[in-house]
Amino acid sequence: MSDDLLAPGTELGSYRIERLLGRGGMGAVFLAYDTALHRQVALKVLTEPADGETSRTRLLREARNAAGLNHPNICTIYEVGEADGFAFIAMEYVDGRSLRDRLDAGALPVGQAVRYAAQAAEALAYAHEHGVVHRDFKAANAIVTDAGRLKIVDFGLARRRDAAMSAATTATSLAPVGTVAGTPYAMAPEQVRGEAADGRADIWALGVLLHEMVAGAKPFDTATIPELYSAILRDEPRALPDGVPVEVRALVARCLEKPADRRYRDAGQVRAALDAIETGAVSLGTSWRFRLKQRPWLASVAALLAVGAALVGFNIGGVRQRVVGGPAEAAPIKLAVLPFANLTGDPSQEYFSDGLSEEMIAQLGRLHPQGLRVIARASAMRYKKADKPIDQIGRELGVDYVLDGSARREAGQVRITAKLIRTRDQTLLWTDTYQRELASILALQSDIARQVARSLALTLLPAEQTQLASVRTVNPEAYEAYLKGLGHWYKLTQADLDTALQYFEVAREKDPTYAVAYTGIAAVWGGRAQMGFASPRETTPRALAAALKAVELDSTRVEPHLWLGIVRAWYEYDWVNADQEFRRAIELNPSYPDARAFYSNFLANMNHPQQALAEIERALELDPFNAFFHAQYGLNLMYVSRFDEAITQYRSALKTAPDLPFALSGLFTAFHHKRMYSEAVDALRNYATAMSYREVEDVLAQTAPNDDYRHTMQRAAEALVARARATYVTPYDVATFYAFAGDRDRAIEWLEKGYELREPNMPFVGLPDFETLRDDVRFQDLLRRMKLPI
């Protein structure tokens, strides 16, 4: 196919070609615009196959069969058709990075690899249940979106129940039936032999992918295709690194069993095994069977343990619970709380319905972490007044159920209607209406949470049952003031932070024992310092006192521990106690993404980049559309010099929050490190506007495209210094500009000012922004005094 025939601007039916995305054996894939439905699509345009119209027709028929798949981890096929002599398949355009590209850079952290494999297994299980087998699953056919969701593309162009394809060896093959086709390194033994392949071939391919994700290398890799086929048929897979947990080794080994009947029965079993690994609920038998297979001499040791095993098996004296705990838990249920509708007819009451949604998210998130994961506020709030079907919301958020409802508040009374809906078929599982006095709102929320747990068949632990039963009444005026303050705090402008503080102070005055009022006060003072609106000398004592008081009043809530951890880390540089508070927050509510996101930054400061990335990825799983989290992800990627990926994350954040200073400053520094100086200046201009750095804006307005970049940075630094004579300016920003200008002395001078002030950005001096200072003894001494890794 000639590029001239489908150049940008060419129209193929209702699709207008925008650009070439890539080529493959079956044709080319273009980014195209659907002029009828006004959306971007990936348009696979097929070339004429070698064996003529028969294969062409068969391929299109298979694509039509696969178009019936509808799953959040599967790229959707919109249309199969022909126009102007070209056959094409119009598919969902997935904006992300190929897993193949990611693996070319090396192995993934085990936790991340397991999460990706679990998503792939879930998609394969769904397809197999609908009679569709991929038969060419590999890293190149998986794309990871900015939100960390894996999508399988080129999925399943065949059905097992399709007689015409019953003997095919690969779904994407155009070769004659019964011949070997596919991607050699990922082919199962039965495919190599040219035999009919079913869903267990996909399980083999999933094992190949997981092996490559955790090892950074394929299980079978030889110089020639014949040698590769021989290895697949006869040799053991390459050994996994020693650091890979035995449970993961056992799973990979079972996926790569050469006889198909010795692999997992179906992909659902693989997903269950991966979920067990993620939640730590793997059975002892799985680990021991793998160890015995790998080390036969352990059999004699196992025999000596037979008596103990009998005791455990018969649970004599309660041994089983003490040794292995209870039974392995099922995969956690995923739930989203949609914004409750405001039925008062008064827009000024939106804060109440929004606050109720937030409180329900918090209540359910800490209810039963082992069995229930709850999507966080930022992502759920995207669906406020959204006219979208429940099943579509479920796919976009990757949740099994949604809690929807409405609220009406009148004359000290609140009336709430709640309903629990299964997303896949929009089945209403339960609905009820509650009316109480506003003072009993927390008890009402507990009643709803208890009914949700009952409807989802969650077995609550005694402590969780006690938690629901031991709610207190709340002062209605304090509760209302807190919700209003929360609504303003999320906007993080100087005016909104001022208003939020007023409301939080009212909540504290109305009820001095109301812990979250103090949490709100701590958050305001922390926000003022982080945004550069006030000096840490003014903010830190107030933030610390409020956070300590919140923990004293209610140590069972996650927010007080999180904010105490934030103050300990970025205002006091007390790393040991900060670590304890972050861990306690995550322990109290593993579904609270804010704790994981901030802990990820803490881990990056402590030079634990891989752990940091794992935590922020988990936060994004819980809150995939949170702009602040995408910016935090970008920051963590900067620590490991993955600047291109960081730029992607910052841009993703700015799509949702165009004026987010954190993302704008990150984009500026990432472009700097890429030596894309023109783009860096543009990003700095936007950052200066967001921060009201008018002096810097004036400097950049006078900067010509061919001006010396270092000189521009020097002038920007001096402009901020001039501003600092009249108002507070974060020393970290001044130091950054001087470092980029190559002025080491002034950069270190301003870092010292930041240290003296306990400026909250100072712990991020480990970023590459100050790489040019690392060999300076003054910089090394600063790191030692801050007790940061050198």
N, C-alpha and C positions, 0 to 999 in steps of 0.2 A: 504494500500500500504506500503510495507516495504522500509525503507530508504536504505537497502542493495541493493535493485533492482535498485535504481536511486542514487547511491553514486556519489560524485564528480568525474568527468572524464567519467561517463557513457554517451554514445551517443544514442540519441533518434532521429532517422532520421538524419537530418542535424544539430541537436542541441546537443552541448556538455554541460552537467550539470556542473555548477560551485559550487553552494551552495544552501541550502534550505533558502527561504525567509520567508515562513510561511505556515500554514495549515488552512483549512476551511472545511465547511461541504461537499464541492464537491470534495475535493482532496487537493493537495499541490501545492504551487507556488515556482518555482526554478529560480534563476538567471542562465541563460544559454548563451552560445556563439553560434551564427549562423555561422557555418563554411562555408556556401555558400556565404553569403552576408557580412561576417566579421563585425558583430555588436552584442552587448549584447541585450538580450531579457528577458522578464519575461515569463516563460513557466508554464502555469497552466496545470498540469497533473491530469486527472479526475480519480477518483476511480469508481468502478462498482456501479451504483445506486441501491437502494433497489428494484425498480420495474423492473429491467432488462434492456434489450437492447432498449426497447421503449423509456424510459426517456433519455437514453444515446444518442440515435439518435436524439431525439427532441432537446436536449441541444446543440448538435453540429450544427444542422440546424439553431437554433436561433442565435448562435455565428456567423455563416456565414452571416446571415442577418445583424447583427450589424456591421460586418466588413466593410460595406459600409459607415460608419460614418467617416468623416474626418474633425476634428475640433481641434483647439489648446488647448481647455480645456477638451478634451476627449482622454483617452488612446487609441491609435490605435491598432486594432487587425490586425496582419500581416498574420496569417495563422491558419487554423483549419484542423487538420488531425489526423491520427492514425499511430503508428509504434510500432512494438514489443509487440503488445497486449495492448498498452496504447493509449487512446484518449487524445489529448492535444489541447490547444489553445496557440499560440505564440503571445505575445502582446508586445507593446512598454514598455521598462524598464524605469520607471520614478524614477529618483534619487531625493529623497526628504523625507519629514517627513509626516507621516499620520496625517491628521487633528484630528483623534481620539486621538493620542498620545498628540498632542498639547492641546486639550481641557481637557484632564485628569489633566493638570497642572493648569486649571482655565480658566476664561473668557478671551476673546480677547478685545482689544480696539474697540469701536463701529465702528470707521472708517475702521479699518482693517476687521472687520466682514462683514461690508456692501460690501467692495470690493470683498471678497471671495464669498459672496452670489451672487453678480452681475455676477461673472465669472461662477458660477454654473448655474445661471438662463439662461445665454447665451448658455451654453452647452445644457441644457435641452430643450430650445427653438429650437435649431438646430436639436436635435434628434427628437423632436415631429414633426417638419416640415417634417422629413424624415420617419415618421411612426413608430418610435422606442420609447418605454416607458421603463424607468429603473425598476420601481416598487420595488426597494430595495435600494433607495438612502439614505445614512447616512454618518456620519463623517468618519467611517472606510473605506468607498469607495472613499474618496477624499484625494489626496496627494498634498502637497504644495512644489513646487520646491524651490531651493536656490534663484531663481530670483523672488520669490513671486507669481508664477503662480499656480493656482489651476488646478489639473487634476482629472477628474472622472475616476475611474477604475471600472472593473466589470460592464461595462455600457451596459444596454439595450439588454439583450439576448432574446428579443421578439419584434414582430411587431404587431401593432394594426390591420393591414390588413391581418395578418396571421390567417386563419380560425382555425387552430389547436390550436392557443393560445388565441382565442378571449375571453375565460372565465378565463384565468389565473389570479391569484391574485398577483403574483410577478414574475419578470423576471428571477430571479436566483433560483427559486424554482424547486425542483425535485419531489414535491408532486403531487398527482393526481389532475387533473384539477378540479377546483371548491372548493378545500379545502383551509383553511387558511394557508398561508406560508409567510415568510418574517422575518424581524427583528422587534419584537413586539413594541418597544418604538417608532419606526418611521412609523408605519403603519397607514394609513388613516382609518376612520370609515368603509368605504365600504370594505376595505380589511379585517378588523376584522370580518365583517359579512359574509365573504366568497363570496362577490359579485364581478362581473367583475370590473376591475379597469382600468382607462385610465390615460391620462397625468395629470389630476388633483390630482391623488394620489402622483405624484412626487412633485407637488406644495405644498401639505400638508407636505411631507418629507422635502422640502426646508424650510418651516416655522419652523419645528422642529429643523433643523440644525441652522438656524439664531437665534432662541430662545436660544439654548444652547451656541452659540458663544458669545452672549452679556450678558447672565445671568450666564454662568458657570454651568448650571443645565438644565436637560431636562424638557419640559413642563408637561409631565406626567411621574411620577416615583413612583412606588409602590413596595411592598414587593413581590408580586406574579404576575404571568402572568394573571390569571383570574381578579385580581383586576385592573391590568393595562388595560386590554381590557374594563372593565367596565368604567374606568376613561376616556378613549378615546371616548367612545360612549356617555357618559353622563355629565362629569364634564368640568368646564372651565379650561383652561391651567393655570399653576402656574404663578403668577404675575411676571412681569419683574421688575428689580431694578428701583428705582426712577430716576437714572441718565440716563436711556435710553431715547433718544429723542422720542417725541410723534409720529413723522413720522415713526420711526422704529417700535414702538408699534403697530401702525395702520396696517402696512404691515404684521407683524407677525400674528396679529389677523385675518386678512382677509385670509391669507394662511391656518389658522387653523379653518376656519369655518367648522362645522360638515357636513352640506349639501354640496355636491361637487359643486352644481350650484351657491353657494354663494361665492366660492373662486374666485381668478383671472381666467379669461377665459383661459389663456394659459401662458406659462413661459415667452413669450415675454413681456406680460404686467408686470410681476414681474420685469423683467430686466429694463423696462422703469421706473418703480416706484423707483427702487434702484438707477438708474442713476439720477433721480430727487432729491433723498436724497443727493447723493454725490455732486451734483452741486448746492444744495440749492434752487432748482426750484420746490419744492413740493407745490401743490395747497393748499390754505387755507381750501378748502372744505374737503380735506382728513383729516387734523388735527382735524377740528371741528366735523366731523362725528364720529371720534373715541372718542373724549371727550364726546360727547353727549351720545354715547352708554355706556361709562363707568360711566358717572355721569348724570343721567336723569334730575336732578334739573337744569342743565345748559340749558335745553330747554327754560325755562322762560327767561333766560338771552338772549338766541338766538333770542327770539321773539322781545325783546326790540331793537335788532340790525337790524330788518328787513328793516327799512327805510334806514339805512346806506347801507345795502346790495343792495337795489334797486338803490341807487345812484351809487354804484360801478358797478352794472350789466349794467346800461344804460350809464355809463361813463359820467354822467352829470358834466360838467365843468372840464373834465379830471380827475375826482376823481380816476378812476381805476388805472391809471398810478401812481398817487401819493400814493395810498394806497397799491396796490399789485404789482405794476410794470407791465411789459409786460407779454406775455404768457410764460408758462414754456418751456424751451428749450429742444430740443431732446438730446439724448446721444451724447457726443462729438465724432467726427470722429477721428480715429487714423491713422496717416500718418508717413511714413518713407521716408527720403531723402537718396537714395542710392548714394554711392560715384560716382561723375561724372567721366566719362572715359576721359583720357588724349589722345587726337587725334593728338598731335604734333609729336609723334614718338620719343620724347626726354624725357628720364626718369628724367632728371633734372628739368622738368616742372611739375612733379607730385604735387609739393607744390601748384601750381596754381589751379589744378582741385580739390585737397583735400580742399584747402581753400574756393573755391567756394561752395563746398558741405556744409562746416561748416557755411558759411554765410547764405546760403539758410535755413539751419536748424534754425539758430537764427532768421532770418526774419519771417519765417512761425510760429515759436514757439511763438512769441509775437504778431502775426497778429490778432488772434481772439481766445483767451484762452478759452472762454466759449464753443466754438463749435469745436475746433480743438486741438488735442494733438499730438505732434511731438516727435518721438523717437530721442534721443540725439546721439551725435557724436560717442562715443565709441562703442555703439552697432551697429550703422549703418555702421561704417567703417569695421566691420567684413566681410562685403559682397563686399569689394573692389576686383574686378576681380574674384569674386566667380561665379562658373558655377552652379547656382542653379535656379530652376524655380521660377517665381514670386509668385506663390501660396504657395510654400514651405517657401519662405522668409516671406510671410504674416503670415503664421501659427507660424513660429518661433518667430517673433516679436510681434504677436498679433495685426497686423495693418490691416486696411480696404483698404488702398491705398498706393502706392509708387510713388514717383517722381524720375524718372530716367533720365539720360541725358549724354551729352558729351560736352567737351570744347576744343577749339583750340585757341591759342593766337599767333598772328604773327604781327610784325611791328606795335605795338601800337593798333591793332584791336583785338577784341575778338569775337568769333563766338560760340554761345551756342545753342544746341538743347536740348529741355526738353520735357518729355512726362509723362503724369499722367495715371497710370494703376490701375484698380480695382483688388485686389489680388485674390478674391475668384474664378473668372473666367478668369483672365488675360485679361480683356477687356481694350483696349486702349480708354480712355475717351477724351484725348486731346493731341496734340503734336504741337510744333511750333519751328521755328529756329529764333534766334535773332543775329544781328551783330551790334556792336557798337564800339566806341572808348573806350579804357580801362578806361579813366577818367569817363565814364558814367556807369561803372559796377554796381554801387549801384542802379541806375535808372532801369537798365536792370533786376536786381534781384527783384525790386518792381513790374515790369511788369509781371514777372513770378508768383510772389506771388498773384498778383491781378487775374491772369488767373486761378490759382489753386482755389482761393476762389470762382470765378464764376462757375467753373466746379463742385465744391462740393456744390453749392447752399448755401454758407455761406452768411448771411446778415451782412455786416460789419457796425460797429457803425461809426458815423461821425468822432470820434477821430482816428479810425483805418484807415479810408479812407484818412484823413489828413496825417497820418503817412506815408502811401504809396506815397502820392503826394509830400511830403516835403523832398525828399532825396536830398542830396548835391552831387556835383561832387567830385571826390577824385583824389588826386595827384597820377598818376599811379606808380611812383617810391615808394611813401610811402605805397601804397596798397600792392605792391609786397613785399616790405621789411617786412611789418607786417605779411603777409602770411608765408613767410620763417621763421620768428621768431617763429610763432605759431607752425610750424612743429617741430622745435627743442625743444620748451618748453615742449611739451607733453612727451618727453623722460625722463626729470627730472634727467639726469646725470649732473655731474659738468661741463663737457665739453659742453654739449648741452645747459645748462643754460647760459654759457658764450657766446656761439654763438647766442643764442636767444636774449640776451641783445644787442649785436652788431646790429642785424637787427632792433630791436625795436627802438634803438637810431637813426638809419638811417631814419626810418619812421618818428620819431619826428622831426628830422632836416629838412626833405623834406617838412613836413607839420606840423608846430607847433600847429595847431588847431585840429589835428587828435586824437580824444579821446582814441581810442583803442590802440594807440601806448603807451600812458601813462599807460593804463591798463596792457599791456604786461610788461612794466618796473616794475610795482608794483608786478606782478606775479613772475617775475624773482627773485626779492629781497626776496619776501615771500618764494619762493621755496628754495632759498639758506639757509635761516634760518631754515625752517622746516626740511630740509634734513641734517642739521648740517654742512653745508659747510662754514658757516660764522657766526660770532657773531651777536646777535640781536642788539647790540649797533651800528654795522655798517649797518645792513639791515633795521631796523625799520624806521629811519628817511627818508630813500630813498623810501621805500614802501609807507609810509604815504603820502609823498609829491606827489608821482605819482598818487596815488588813488584819492587824493583831487583834483588834476588838471584834472583828467579824469571826475570826477563828475561835476566840474565847466564847462568843455567844452561841455558835453553831458549828462544831467541828465536823459535822456529818455532811455538810454541803461542799460541793467541789469548788465553787467560786472563791470562797475565802482562802483556801489553800493555794489556788492558782495565783491569785493576786499577791499573796505573801511570797510565793516563789518568785514572781516577777520582780517585786521590790528587792528581795534578797539578792537576786542575780544582777539586775541591771542598774540598781541604785546603790547597793551596798557592796557589790562584788563578793558576796558571801556564798561561794559556790557550793559548799557542803550542805548548808541548810536549804539553799535553793533547790538542790537536787532532791532532797527529802520531800520538800513541799510539792514539787512537780510530780514525783512518784506517787505521793499520797492522793493528789488530785486525780490522777489516772486510775488509781486503785478504786477510788470512790465511784467514779463513773467512766468506764473505758470508752463509752460512746460520746464523751464530751470532747469534740475535736479541738477546741481552743487549747486545752491542756496539752494535747499532743503537738499542736503546732508550735506553741511557745517552748515546749520541751525540746523540740527539734532544733530551734535556734540556740538554746542552751547547749545542747550536745555539739552543735557546730562550733560554738565558742570554745568548748572543751576539747576540740580537735578529735571528735568522733564522727566524721562525716557520713559514714555509711549508716550508722544508727540514726543519725539526724535525718537522712533521706527516708529511711524506713518509717519514722514517726510522722513526717509531713505527708508522706504518701497515704498513710492510714488516715490522717486528718482529712485529706481530700476525698478519700472513700466515703467518709461520714458527711462531708459537706463539699460536694464536687464543684459547686458554682460559687464558692466563697472567694472573692477577688483578693482579699487580704492573705488568704492561705496560698493562693497561686504566687503572690509576691514573695511570701516566706519561702516557698519552694524554690523560686528563682534565687533568693539569697543563699540558700543551702547549696544550690548548684554552683554558685560563684566560688564557694569555698574549695571546690574540687576542680575549678577552672573549666567547667563545662559551660562556656559562655553562650554558645548558640542555643542550648537548651534553656539557659536562664533567660535569654531574650524572648524565647517563645512563652515562657511562664509569665514574664512581666507584661508582654503584650496581651496575653490571655486575661490577666488581671485588669488591664486598662480597658478592655472591651466592656467590662461590667462597670468599672469605676474609673472613668477617664481622668479624674483629678487626684487619684490616690498618690500622695507624695512618695510613699514607700516604693511603689512600683516605678514611678518616674525617676527617682534617684538611682534605683537599681538598673534601669534601662540605660541611663547616662553612663554609669560606671562599666556596664557590660560592653557598650559600644567603645568606650575608651580602651578596654583591654583587647578588643578586636581590631584596634587601630582604625576604626571607622569614625574619624574625628568629626566629619561634617554631621553625621547622625548623632554623635555624642553632644555636639553643641545644640542641636535641635531639641534633644531630650532634656538637656540642662535648662534650656529656655522654658520649657513646659514646667519643669520642677520649680524654677524660680518663681513662675507665676502662681503655682499652687501654694508655695510657701510665703507669698507676698514679699519676696526679695526684690523689691523694686530697683535697688541699686545694681543688682546683677542683671536684671532685665535691661537696664539702660546700657550696661557694658555690651551685652550681646546684641542689642539693637544697632550698635556702632561697629559691629564685627563684620568684616567682609568674608566671603567664602574662602579667599586665598590667604587670609591672615594666619600668622604663626599660631598654632594651637596652644603651645606652651605659654606664649605671651597672653593669649586669651584667658587661660586658666589663672595666670598670675594676676591679671586685672580683675577677674571675678573674685579671687581671694581678697584682694585689697578692698574691693567694694563691700564685701561682707565685714571686713575689719572696721571699715568706716561706719557701717550700720551698727556694729556691736558697741560703738561709743554711745549710742542713744537708746538701744534696746537690747534685750537678750538675743543672742544668736548661738546656736549650737556649735561649740568649738570643733566638733567632729567634721562638720561641713567645711569650715575654714581650712582645717588640716588636710582634708581630701583635695581641695582645690590646689593648695600649695604643693602637695605630693605629686599631683598630675602636672604641675608646672615645673617639677624638678627641683623645687626649693626645699631641700631636706631640713635645713635649720629651722625655717619658719613652720614647716609641717610638724616637726617634733615639738616646737614651742607651743603650738596650739593643742597638740595631743596632751601635753603636760597640763595646760589649762583645763582640758576636759577631765583629766584624772583628778585634779584638785577639786573640781566641782562634783565629782562622781556622776558625770554626764552619762545618761543611759545608753548612748550609742557606742561608748568607748570599748565595751567588751567585743565589738566587732572589728577590732584592729587586726585580727588574724586574717581578714579578707585580703585578696590579692591587691587591693587598693594601695596598701602600704608595703608591698613586696620590695620596693626599692629602698626601704629603710631597714630591712631585716639584718643587714650586716653592720648596722650602726650600733655601737655599744650603748648609746643613750636609749635607743628603741628597745634593745634587749633588757636594759635595766627597768624600763617602764613595764614590760611584760612580766618581769619577776615581781615587781611591786604589786601588780594586779593579780598575781598568782595564776597567770594564763600560760598555756603551753608556749614554749619558745621554739 
